[in-house]
Amino acid sequence: MKTLILASALALGSFSMYAATPVITDNNYCIEAVQDNFKEISTSDLPAAVTEAVNTDFSGATIAKAYVNEASEYKLILSVDGDSKTVYANATGEWIKK
């Protein structure tokens, strides 16, 4: 009698193993790299309008790095009180949102 109860408990227990939810892993990742095609230039090569715009709108900021692309848009890394900020401007010193 004990073996009958034990055998039926094992049989019912084994059915629950097949009903377990399988683990599905998703390995389909898409990584997109944005290439902005800016080339680093010296801060002395910046147009006067751009440096004046920085001095006017970001008082106390210094230009740490400067970049330019083919459309004469400038990417500036500004250093303000130990923090860095990236801004974009055109050749006439107008700010661009990117």
C-alpha positions as CSV (number, residue, x, y, z in Angstrom):
1,M,0.0,0.0,0.0
2,K,2.9,2.3,0.9
3,T,4.5,1.7,-2.5
4,L,1.3,2.4,-4.3
5,I,1.0,5.8,-2.6
6,L,4.7,6.5,-3.1
7,A,4.5,5.6,-6.8
8,S,1.5,7.8,-7.5
9,A,3.1,10.7,-5.7
10,L,6.2,10.3,-7.8
11,A,4.1,10.1,-11.0
12,L,2.2,13.3,-10.2
13,G,5.4,15.0,-9.2
14,S,7.1,14.2,-12.5
15,F,4.2,15.7,-14.5
16,S,4.8,19.1,-12.8
17,M,8.4,19.1,-14.1
18,Y,7.2,19.1,-17.7
19,A,4.8,22.0,-17.0
20,A,7.6,24.3,-15.9
21,T,7.9,27.5,-17.9
22,P,11.1,27.5,-20.1
23,V,13.5,30.3,-19.7
24,I,13.7,32.4,-22.9
25,T,16.7,34.6,-23.5
26,D,16.7,37.4,-26.0
27,N,20.0,37.8,-27.7
28,N,18.8,40.1,-30.4
29,Y,20.4,43.4,-29.4
30,C,20.8,46.3,-31.7
31,I,23.5,48.8,-31.0
32,E,23.5,51.9,-33.1
33,A,26.5,54.1,-33.2
34,V,26.0,57.8,-34.1
35,Q,28.9,59.3,-36.0
36,D,28.8,63.0,-36.1
37,N,31.8,63.6,-38.4
38,F,33.3,66.4,-36.4
39,K,37.0,66.9,-36.6
40,E,39.0,68.4,-33.7
41,I,40.5,71.8,-34.3
42,S,42.5,74.3,-32.2
43,T,40.5,76.8,-30.1
44,S,42.5,79.5,-31.8
45,D,41.0,78.4,-35.2
46,L,37.4,79.3,-34.1
47,P,35.7,82.2,-35.7
48,A,35.6,85.4,-33.6
49,A,31.7,85.3,-33.6
50,V,31.8,81.9,-31.9
51,T,34.2,82.9,-29.2
52,E,32.2,86.1,-28.6
53,A,29.0,84.1,-28.3
54,V,30.6,81.8,-25.7
55,N,31.9,84.8,-23.7
56,T,28.5,86.5,-23.9
57,D,26.2,83.6,-23.2
58,F,28.5,81.5,-20.9
59,S,30.3,83.9,-18.8
60,G,33.1,82.3,-16.9
61,A,33.3,79.3,-19.2
62,T,36.4,78.3,-21.1
63,I,36.5,76.3,-24.3
64,A,38.2,73.0,-23.5
65,K,37.9,71.4,-27.0
66,A,36.5,72.5,-30.3
67,Y,35.4,70.5,-33.3
68,V,34.1,71.4,-36.8
69,N,32.2,69.4,-39.5
70,E,31.8,69.9,-43.2
71,A,28.8,72.2,-42.8
72,S,30.9,74.7,-40.7
73,E,29.1,73.7,-37.5
74,Y,31.1,73.8,-34.4
75,K,30.9,71.5,-31.5
76,L,32.3,73.1,-28.3
77,I,33.2,71.4,-25.0
78,L,32.9,74.1,-22.4
79,S,34.4,73.9,-18.9
80,V,32.3,75.7,-16.3
81,D,33.3,75.4,-12.7
82,G,34.8,71.9,-13.1
83,D,31.8,70.6,-15.1
84,S,31.8,70.1,-18.9
85,K,29.0,71.0,-21.2
86,T,28.7,70.4,-25.0
87,V,27.2,73.1,-27.2
88,Y,26.8,73.5,-30.9
89,A,27.1,76.7,-32.9
90,N,27.3,77.8,-36.5
91,A,30.0,80.1,-38.0
92,T,28.0,83.2,-37.2
93,G,27.9,82.4,-33.5
94,E,24.2,81.3,-33.4
95,W,23.5,78.3,-31.2
96,I,22.3,75.1,-32.8
97,K,20.2,72.4,-31.1
98,K,21.4,68.9,-31.8
